[in-house]
Amino acid sequence: MFQALAFLQNIGLPELLVVLVIVLLLFGAKRLPEIARGLGKSIQEFKKGVKEIERDVNDEKKA
């Protein structure tokens, strides 16, 4: 899994700025808060799911 994300280590500030400008041009300034809100909720749900799975695995180990 970490190998798939290895390319993220080489991303610097200039690259992030270019990506943000492209996203701004594609979606417009009005849609960006909506997109960010949705992304934040998705990440929150993912983390909650991971915690539930970890809890289930730990409960199985104890039983």
N, C-alpha and C positions, 0 to 999 in steps of 0.2 A: 504494500500500500504506500509506503513512504517513498518508494522509487517513482511512483506515478506523480508524486508531488515534489520531486527533487528540483524540477525546473523553476519552482517558485522561489528558490533560494537566490536565484540570479536576477530577480526583478528588483530594480531600483526605483528611485523617485521619478526620474524622467519617463520610464516605461509606464509607471502607474498614472502619471499625468496624461500621457497619450491615450491610455485606455479610458480614463475618465472623460476626456474631451470627446472621444469617439462615442461613448455611451450617451453623453449629453447631446451630441448631434443626432444620434439615432432616436432617442426617446423624448427629448425636449425637457426643459427645466420643470415643467408642471408635473411630469410623470415620475421624476426621480425620487421624490419623497415616498410616493406610493410603492415604487419598486424596492426602495430601501426598507420600508416598513414590512413588506411581504417577505423580503429576504431575512430580516431579523426574526420574524415569527417562525419562519421555516427552520432557521438555525436553532431557535429555542425548542421547537418541537423535536428536532433531531437529538438534541442533548438530553431532553427528557426521556426519549425512547432508549437512548444508550444507557442512561442511569437505570431504567427499568430492567433492561436486559442484564446489566451487571448485577443488579439486586437479585434477579431470578437465578442467575448462575451461582451467586454466592449462597443463596438459600438451598440450592440443589447440592452444593458441596457439603453443607452442614448436615443435610439429611442423610 
